[in-house]
Amino acid sequence: MATFRYEGVNLAGEKLRGEMQAADNNAVADHLHRLGYMTVTTRQKTATWFGLSRDHAVFGSARPSTGDIAFFTRELATMLQAGLSLEPGGRRRLSHVGDGW
């Protein structure tokens, strides 16, 4: 048996996340269904290296997920709206332009 990470949602919109031992993704989905949840995602947990999951890019070998890209984009937008410059020292150089910054 392998360890699977799962996410489910019920009709009330309540989310359920966790891990469980199962033979395959279908067994995880069946378990969630018996609990009254629809399966959103199931993914087999990968082996770890020094406590880091292989799901995380240690040496740039793993591709970012759609969720990772969405999270990064939201965080970048927040930082830019707060006035963070992508160019080191850019804020200093633009300080003489006016009070708009």
DSSP file (Angstrom, degrees, kcal/mol; ACC not computed):
  #  RESIDUE AA STRUCTURE BP1 BP2  ACC     N-H-->O    O-->H-N    N-H-->O    O-->H-N    TCO  KAPPA ALPHA  PHI   PSI    X-CA   Y-CA   Z-CA
    1    1 A M              0   0    0      0, 0.0     2,-0.3     0, 0.0    22,-0.2   0.000 360.0 360.0 360.0 152.1    0.0    0.0    0.0
    2    2 A A  E     -A   22   0A   0     20,-2.3    20,-2.5    18,-0.0     2,-0.5  -0.752 360.0-108.9-116.8 164.0    1.0    3.6   -0.6
    3    3 A T  E     -A   21   0A   0     42,-0.3    42,-3.2    -2,-0.3     2,-0.4  -0.829  35.4-166.6 -95.2 131.7    0.3    6.8    1.1
    4    4 A F  E     -AB  20  44A   0     16,-3.0    16,-2.0    -2,-0.5     2,-0.4  -0.939  15.3-143.4-120.5 140.7   -2.0    9.2   -0.7
    5    5 A R  E     -AB  19  43A   0     38,-3.3    38,-2.5    -2,-0.4     2,-0.3  -0.828  30.5-177.5 -94.4 140.4   -2.8   12.9   -0.1
    6    6 A Y  E     -AB  18  42A   0     12,-2.7    12,-1.8    -2,-0.4     2,-0.3  -0.947  23.2-164.6-140.2 159.4   -6.4   13.8   -0.8
    7    7 A E  E     +AB  17  41A   0     34,-2.3    33,-3.2    -2,-0.3    34,-1.7  -0.982  18.6 170.2-142.2 132.8   -8.8   16.7   -0.8
    8    8 A G  E     -AB  16  39A   0      8,-2.8     8,-2.6    -2,-0.3     2,-0.3  -0.897  17.3-153.8-137.7 167.2  -12.6   16.4   -0.9
    9    9 A V  E     -AB  15  38A   0     29,-2.1    29,-3.1    -2,-0.3     6,-0.2  -0.998  10.1-146.5-142.8 141.6  -15.6   18.6   -0.5
   10   10 A N    >   -     0   0    0      4,-1.9     3,-1.9    -2,-0.3    27,-0.1  -0.432  39.8 -91.2-100.2-179.1  -19.1   17.8    0.6
   11   11 A L  T 3  S+     0   0    0     25,-0.4    26,-0.1     1,-0.3    -1,-0.0   0.750 125.3  58.4 -65.5 -23.6  -22.4   19.3   -0.5
   12   12 A A  T 3  S-     0   0    0      2,-0.1    -1,-0.3     1,-0.0     3,-0.1   0.501 119.4-110.1 -81.8  -3.8  -22.2   22.0    2.2
   13   13 A G    <   +     0   0    0     -3,-1.9     2,-0.3     1,-0.3    -2,-0.1   0.514  67.4 149.2  88.6   5.0  -18.9   23.1    0.8
   14   14 A E        -     0   0    0      1,-0.0    -4,-1.9    -5,-0.0    -1,-0.3  -0.571  38.3-139.5 -76.0 133.6  -16.8   21.9    3.7
   15   15 A K  E     -A    9   0A   0     -2,-0.3     2,-0.4    -6,-0.2    -6,-0.2  -0.671  13.9-164.7 -95.8 148.7  -13.4   20.8    2.6
   16   16 A L  E     +A    8   0A   0     -8,-2.6    -8,-2.8    -2,-0.3     2,-0.3  -0.995  10.5 175.6-133.0 125.9  -11.5   17.8    3.9
   17   17 A R  E     +A    7   0A   0     -2,-0.4     2,-0.3   -10,-0.2   -10,-0.2  -0.953  20.8 106.9-128.4 148.9   -7.8   17.3    3.4
   18   18 A G  E     -A    6   0A   0    -12,-1.8   -12,-2.7    -2,-0.3     2,-0.3  -0.991  52.8 -89.5 174.4-167.2   -5.5   14.6    4.7
   19   19 A E  E     +A    5   0A   0     -2,-0.3     2,-0.3   -14,-0.2   -14,-0.2  -0.956  34.3 171.5-131.9 150.1   -3.4   11.5    4.0
   20   20 A M  E     -A    4   0A   0    -16,-2.0   -16,-3.0    -2,-0.3     2,-0.4  -0.990  35.5-109.7-155.2 156.1   -4.3    7.8    4.1
   21   21 A Q  E     +A    3   0A   0     -2,-0.3     2,-0.3   -18,-0.2   -18,-0.2  -0.749  51.9 151.1 -84.3 131.1   -2.9    4.4    3.2
   22   22 A A  E     -A    2   0A   0    -20,-2.5   -20,-2.3    -2,-0.4     3,-0.1  -0.980  55.1-118.9-156.1 163.4   -4.6    2.9    0.2
   23   23 A A  S    S-     0   0    0     -2,-0.3     2,-0.3   -22,-0.2    -1,-0.1   0.860  90.0 -26.0 -74.0 -36.5   -4.0    0.5   -2.7
   24   24 A D  S  > S-     0   0    0    -22,-0.1     4,-1.4    -3,-0.1     3,-0.4  -0.936  75.3 -77.4-163.1-179.1   -4.7    3.2   -5.4
   25   25 A N  H  > S+     0   0    0     -2,-0.3     4,-2.5     1,-0.2     5,-0.2   0.847 123.0  58.8 -61.0 -36.0   -6.5    6.5   -6.2
   26   26 A N  H  > S+     0   0    0      1,-0.2     4,-2.5     2,-0.2    -1,-0.2   0.878 102.3  52.8 -63.9 -37.4   -9.8    4.7   -6.6
   27   27 A A  H  > S+     0   0    0     -3,-0.4     4,-2.0     2,-0.2    -1,-0.2   0.878 109.7  49.3 -65.3 -36.9   -9.6    3.3   -3.0
   28   28 A V  H  X S+     0   0    0     -4,-1.4     4,-2.5     2,-0.2    -2,-0.2   0.934 111.3  48.9 -65.5 -46.0   -9.1    6.9   -1.7
   29   29 A A  H  X S+     0   0    0     -4,-2.5     4,-2.3     1,-0.2    -2,-0.2   0.894 110.5  51.2 -61.6 -40.6  -12.1    8.2   -3.8
   30   30 A D  H  X S+     0   0    0     -4,-2.5     4,-2.2     2,-0.2    -1,-0.2   0.906 109.5  50.5 -62.6 -41.7  -14.3    5.3   -2.5
   31   31 A H  H  X S+     0   0    0     -4,-2.0     4,-1.3     2,-0.2    -2,-0.2   0.930 111.4  47.1 -61.5 -46.8  -13.3    6.2    1.1
   32   32 A L  H  <>S+     0   0    0     -4,-2.5     5,-2.9     1,-0.2     4,-0.4   0.894 110.2  53.6 -62.6 -39.4  -14.1    9.9    0.6
   33   33 A H  H ><5S+     0   0    0     -4,-2.3     3,-1.3     1,-0.2    -1,-0.2   0.904 105.6  52.8 -62.5 -41.6  -17.4    8.9   -1.0
   34   34 A R  H 3<5S+     0   0    0     -4,-2.2    -1,-0.2     1,-0.3    -2,-0.2   0.811 108.1  52.2 -63.8 -28.6  -18.4    6.7    2.0
   35   35 A L  T 3<5S-     0   0    0     -4,-1.3    -1,-0.3    -3,-0.2    -2,-0.2   0.531 125.3-104.1 -83.1  -5.8  -17.7    9.8    4.2
   36   36 A G  T < 5S+     0   0    0     -3,-1.3   -25,-0.4    -4,-0.4     2,-0.4   0.686  80.4 124.7  92.7  20.1  -20.0   11.9    2.1
   37   37 A Y      < -     0   0    0     -5,-2.9     2,-0.4   -27,-0.1    -1,-0.3  -0.880  55.8-134.8-115.4 145.2  -17.3   13.8    0.2
   38   38 A M  E     -B    9   0A   0    -29,-3.1   -29,-2.1    -2,-0.4     2,-0.4  -0.790  35.1-110.6 -91.1 140.5  -16.6   14.3   -3.5
   39   39 A T  E     +B    8   0A   0     -2,-0.4   -31,-0.3   -31,-0.2     3,-0.1  -0.566  37.8 171.8 -75.6 127.8  -13.0   13.8   -4.5
   40   40 A V  E     -     0   0A   0    -33,-3.2     2,-0.3     1,-0.4   -32,-0.2   0.829  69.7  -9.2 -95.9 -53.4  -11.3   17.0   -5.6
   41   41 A T  E     -B    7   0A   0    -34,-1.7   -34,-2.3     2,-0.0    -1,-0.4  -0.997  53.3-176.0-145.0 148.6   -7.7   15.6   -5.8
   42   42 A T  E     +B    6   0A   0     -2,-0.3     2,-0.3   -36,-0.2   -36,-0.2  -0.986  13.0 170.9-138.2 139.4   -5.8   12.5   -4.9
   43   43 A R  E     -B    5   0A   0    -38,-2.5   -38,-3.3    -2,-0.3     2,-0.3  -0.980  35.7-113.7-150.3 135.1   -2.0   12.1   -5.3
   44   44 A Q  E     -B    4   0A   0     -2,-0.3   -40,-0.3   -40,-0.2     2,-0.3  -0.499  36.1-120.7 -69.2 131.0    0.4    9.5   -4.2
   45   45 A K        -     0   0    0    -42,-3.2   -42,-0.3    -2,-0.3     2,-0.1  -0.543  30.1-139.1 -73.1 134.5    2.8   10.9   -1.7
   46   46 A T        -     0   0    0     -2,-0.3     9,-0.1     1,-0.2    -1,-0.1  -0.463  26.9 -81.9 -93.5 166.4    6.4   10.5   -2.9
   47   47 A A        -     0   0    0     -2,-0.1     7,-1.4     6,-0.1     2,-0.3  -0.204  46.4-125.9 -63.2 156.5    9.5    9.5   -0.9
   48   48 A T  E     -C   53   0B   0      5,-0.2     2,-0.4     6,-0.1     5,-0.2  -0.734  11.6-156.0-107.4 156.7   11.2   12.2    1.2
   49   49 A W  E >  S-C   52   0B   0      3,-2.5     3,-1.7    -2,-0.3    -2,-0.0  -0.955  83.4 -20.9-131.4 110.8   14.8   13.3    1.2
   50   50 A F  T 3  S-     0   0    0     -2,-0.4     3,-0.1     1,-0.3    -1,-0.1   0.865 128.4 -51.9  55.1  39.1   16.0   14.8    4.4
   51   51 A G  T 3  S+     0   0    0      1,-0.2     2,-0.5     0, 0.0    -1,-0.3   0.402 114.4 117.2  82.9  -3.8   12.4   15.6    5.3
   52   52 A L  E <   -C   49   0B   0     -3,-1.7    -3,-2.5     4,-0.0    -1,-0.2  -0.852  64.3-127.2 -99.7 130.9   11.6   17.3    2.0
   53   53 A S  E >   -C   48   0B   0     -2,-0.5     3,-1.8    -5,-0.2    -5,-0.2  -0.435  15.2-126.0 -70.7 146.9    9.0   15.8   -0.2
   54   54 A R  T 3  S+     0   0    0     -7,-1.4     4,-0.1     1,-0.3    -1,-0.1   0.662 106.3  78.2 -66.5 -13.2   10.0   15.1   -3.8
   55   55 A D  T 3  S+     0   0    0     -8,-0.1     2,-0.4    -9,-0.1    -1,-0.3   0.762  86.1  71.2 -64.3 -22.9    6.9   17.1   -4.7
   56   56 A H  S <  S-     0   0    0     -3,-1.8     2,-0.8     8,-0.1     5,-0.1  -0.770  96.2-113.6 -96.4 139.5    9.0   20.2   -3.8
   57   57 A A        +     0   0    0     -2,-0.4    -2,-0.1     1,-0.2    -3,-0.1  -0.598  40.3 168.0 -75.2 108.7   11.8   21.2   -6.2
   58   58 A V  S    S+     0   0    0     -2,-0.8    -1,-0.2    -4,-0.1    -4,-0.0   0.884  86.1  13.3 -85.7 -45.2   15.0   20.7   -4.3
   59   59 A F  S    S-     0   0    0      0, 0.0    -1,-0.1     0, 0.0    -2,-0.1  -0.006 118.5 -90.5-120.5  28.0   17.3   21.0   -7.3
   60   60 A G  S    S+     0   0    0      1,-0.0    -3,-0.1     2,-0.0    -4,-0.0   0.692  93.5 121.8  75.6  18.5   14.8   22.5   -9.8
   61   61 A S        +     0   0    0     -5,-0.1     2,-0.3     2,-0.1    -4,-0.1   0.742  55.1  71.8 -88.0 -23.3   13.8   19.0  -11.1
   62   62 A A  S    S-     0   0    0      1,-0.0    -5,-0.1    -8,-0.0    -7,-0.0  -0.719  79.5-127.4 -96.0 143.3   10.1   19.2  -10.3
   63   63 A R        -     0   0    0     -2,-0.3     2,-0.1     1,-0.1    -2,-0.1  -0.640  30.8-107.5 -84.2 144.0    7.7   21.4  -12.3
   64   64 A P        -     0   0    0      0, 0.0    -1,-0.1     0, 0.0     2,-0.1  -0.434  34.3-122.6 -69.6 145.1    5.5   23.9  -10.4
   65   65 A S     >  -     0   0    0     -2,-0.1     4,-2.1     1,-0.1     5,-0.2  -0.305  25.5-104.3 -79.1 169.6    1.9   22.9  -10.2
   66   66 A T  H  > S+     0   0    0      1,-0.2     4,-2.4     2,-0.2     5,-0.2   0.883 124.7  52.8 -60.5 -38.7   -0.9   25.2  -11.4
   67   67 A G  H  > S+     0   0    0      2,-0.2     4,-2.6     1,-0.2    -1,-0.2   0.884 106.7  51.8 -64.9 -38.8   -1.7   26.0   -7.7
   68   68 A D  H  > S+     0   0    0      2,-0.2     4,-2.5     1,-0.2    -2,-0.2   0.908 111.1  47.7 -62.7 -41.9    2.0   27.0   -7.1
   69   69 A I  H  X S+     0   0    0     -4,-2.1     4,-2.5     2,-0.2    -2,-0.2   0.907 112.2  49.1 -66.1 -42.2    1.9   29.3  -10.1
   70   70 A A  H  X S+     0   0    0     -4,-2.4     4,-2.4     2,-0.2    -2,-0.2   0.918 112.3  48.6 -63.4 -43.1   -1.4   30.9   -8.9
   71   71 A F  H  X S+     0   0    0     -4,-2.6     4,-2.5     2,-0.2    -2,-0.2   0.934 112.5  47.9 -61.7 -46.9    0.0   31.4   -5.4
   72   72 A F  H  X S+     0   0    0     -4,-2.5     4,-2.8     1,-0.2     5,-0.2   0.913 111.4  50.8 -60.3 -43.6    3.2   32.9   -6.7
   73   73 A T  H  X S+     0   0    0     -4,-2.5     4,-2.5     2,-0.2    -1,-0.2   0.912 111.0  47.8 -63.0 -43.4    1.3   35.3   -9.0
   74   74 A R  H  X S+     0   0    0     -4,-2.4     4,-2.2     2,-0.2    -1,-0.2   0.923 113.9  47.4 -63.2 -43.7   -1.0   36.4   -6.2
   75   75 A E  H  X S+     0   0    0     -4,-2.5     4,-2.3     2,-0.2    -2,-0.2   0.911 112.5  48.9 -64.8 -42.2    2.0   37.0   -3.9
   76   76 A L  H  X S+     0   0    0     -4,-2.8     4,-2.5     1,-0.2    -2,-0.2   0.914 110.8  50.7 -63.2 -43.2    3.9   38.9   -6.6
   77   77 A A  H  X S+     0   0    0     -4,-2.5     4,-2.5     1,-0.2    -1,-0.2   0.904 110.0  50.4 -61.5 -41.3    0.8   41.1   -7.4
   78   78 A T  H  X S+     0   0    0     -4,-2.2     4,-1.5     2,-0.2    -1,-0.2   0.921 111.7  47.4 -62.6 -44.3    0.4   41.9   -3.7
   79   79 A M  H  <>S+     0   0    0     -4,-2.3     5,-2.5     2,-0.2     4,-0.3   0.897 112.8  48.4 -65.6 -39.9    4.1   42.9   -3.4
   80   80 A L  H ><5S+     0   0    0     -4,-2.5     3,-1.3     1,-0.2    -2,-0.2   0.895 109.9  51.7 -67.7 -39.2    4.0   45.1   -6.5
   81   81 A Q  H 3<5S+     0   0    0     -4,-2.5    -1,-0.2     1,-0.3    -2,-0.2   0.798 105.7  56.9 -65.7 -27.3    0.8   46.8   -5.3
   82   82 A A  T 3<5S-     0   0    0     -4,-1.5    -1,-0.3    -5,-0.2    -2,-0.2   0.523 127.7-100.1 -81.0  -5.1    2.6   47.5   -2.0
   83   83 A G  T < 5 +     0   0    0     -3,-1.3    -3,-0.2     1,-0.3     2,-0.2   0.527  67.3 154.3 103.2   6.3    5.3   49.3   -4.0
   84   84 A L      < -     0   0    0     -5,-2.5     2,-0.4    -6,-0.2    -1,-0.3  -0.481  35.3-139.7 -69.0 135.5    8.0   46.7   -4.1
   85   85 A S        -     0   0    0     -2,-0.2     4,-0.1     1,-0.1     6,-0.1  -0.775   7.6-148.0 -96.3 141.2   10.3   47.1   -7.1
   86   86 A L  S    S+     0   0    0     -2,-0.4    -1,-0.1     2,-0.1    -2,-0.0   0.708  85.7  71.0 -76.6 -20.4   11.5   44.2   -9.1
   87   87 A E  S >  S-     0   0    0      1,-0.0     3,-2.4    -3,-0.0     4,-0.4  -0.857  95.4-113.5-100.3 125.4   14.8   46.0   -9.8
   88   88 A P  T 3  S+     0   0    0      0, 0.0    -2,-0.1     0, 0.0    -1,-0.0  -0.336 102.3   9.1 -57.8 130.7   17.2   46.4   -6.8
   89   89 A G  T 3> S+     0   0    0     -4,-0.1     4,-2.0     1,-0.0     5,-0.2   0.445  91.3 123.1  80.7  -0.5   17.4   50.1   -6.0
   90   90 A G  H <> S+     0   0    0     -3,-2.4     4,-1.7     1,-0.2     5,-0.1   0.853  70.9  54.2 -62.6 -35.8   14.6   51.0   -8.4
   91   91 A R  H  > S+     0   0    0     -4,-0.4     4,-0.7     1,-0.2    -1,-0.2   0.897 107.7  50.4 -64.8 -40.5   12.6   52.6   -5.6
   92   92 A R  H >4 S+     0   0    0      1,-0.2     3,-0.8     2,-0.2     4,-0.3   0.915 110.3  48.9 -64.8 -43.4   15.5   54.9   -4.7
   93   93 A R  H >< S+     0   0    0     -4,-2.0     3,-0.5     1,-0.2    -1,-0.2   0.828 113.8  46.4 -67.4 -31.2   16.0   56.0   -8.3
   94   94 A L  H >X S+     0   0    0     -4,-1.7     3,-1.8     1,-0.2     4,-0.6   0.500  85.7  91.9 -89.8  -3.2   12.3   56.8   -8.7
   95   95 A S  T << S+     0   0    0     -3,-0.8     3,-0.3    -4,-0.7    -1,-0.2   0.766  82.2  56.7 -64.1 -23.4   12.0   58.7   -5.4
   96   96 A H  T <4 S+     0   0    0     -3,-0.5    -1,-0.3    -4,-0.3    -2,-0.1   0.568  88.2  79.5 -83.5  -7.2   12.8   62.0   -7.2
   97   97 A V  T <4 S-     0   0    0     -3,-1.8     2,-0.3     1,-0.2    -1,-0.2   0.899 105.5 -80.8 -69.8 -41.2    9.9   61.6   -9.6
   98   98 A G    ><  -     0   0    0     -4,-0.6     3,-0.9    -3,-0.3    -1,-0.2  -0.970  47.3 -65.0 162.1-175.5    7.2   62.7   -7.3
   99   99 A D  T 3  S+     0   0    0     -2,-0.3    -1,-0.0     1,-0.2    -4,-0.0   0.443 101.9  92.7 -83.0   1.1    4.9   61.8   -4.5
  100  100 A G  T 3         0   0    0      1,-0.3    -1,-0.2     0, 0.0     0, 0.0   0.673 360.0 360.0 -67.7 -15.8    3.0   59.3   -6.6
  101  101 A W    <         0   0    0     -3,-0.9    -1,-0.3    -7,-0.1    -2,-0.1   0.424 360.0 360.0 -99.1 360.0    5.3   56.5   -5.4
